[in-house]
Amino acid sequence: MSAVAVHFTVDGPEDAPVLVLGSSLGTTGAMWRFQLPALAERLRVVRYDHRGHGASPVPPGPYQVADLGGDVIALIDRLGVDRCHLAGASLGSAVALWVAAHHPERVDRLVLAGTAAAFGTPETWRMRAATVREQGMAAIAATVVDRWLPAEFAAAHPELRQELLDAVLATPVDGYAACCGALETMDLSADLAKVTAPTLVITGSEDQSTPPELGRAVAAGIRGARLVEIAGAAHLPNVSHAEEFTRLVADFLLAG
């Protein structure tokens, strides 16, 4: 499938190193807003929406993770960027991992959060895609979001839970279902050894969607990768543990 021109926003100094941020399934680049103030001080931060999400086009499916990765390569080509840092959470981490493995010459440093070489079982993704096609996004939104945040955090910050819920509800059904299809067929286990970029893997100790052992396996498969587990975090530590997450990412990307 041909690359699509995904929607993106750019913040930070024009002459700074470029960081491209990929979001989770059912969200947009807005999910990185907690990281933006600190990271954009010294990095040129590019936040994009996956195909089928947000303001990006919704081409007909099926999609593969390679298609989403091709969109990222096309994006950095459009920006005139030879090499960049890549960071992603959940689906965004899968896309970043694919790019780092298949286009290592384009990636300086790599951050993978809420990650795995394979996400769940193929049947899980087939069922979820079928559910949203038949019943709409409201059928899965609350269940999905409640796996992203620790229960106590969600109860204390209902506005942030609602923000994520609204993002999922606003995601086009066809785009979401096609991205479920990409995860259904994805297995990047053999790609881990191809990654040459210095890599930071961040897991949440309470992550039900990608339990910590999956992140540990990713880190073990990438030569020299660093693994950090954030205590008490679930699938989106960049939201619930924003300060700690941002510090980890900034220290790693700006090291040296």
Buried (B, 14 or more C-beta within 10 A) or exposed (E): BEBBEBBBBBBBEEEBBBBBBBBBBBBBBBBBEBBBEBBBBBBBBBBBBBBBBBEBBBBEBBBBBBBBBBBBBBBBEEBEBEBBBBBBBBBBBBBBBBBBBBBBEBBBBBBBBBBBBBBBEBEEBBEBBEBBBEEEBEEBBEEBBBBBBBEEBBEEBEEBBEBBBEBBBBBBBBBBBBBBBBBBBBEBEEBBEBBBBBBBBBBBBBBEBBBBEBBBBBBEBBEEBBBBBBEBBBBBBBBBBBEBBBEBBBEBBBEE
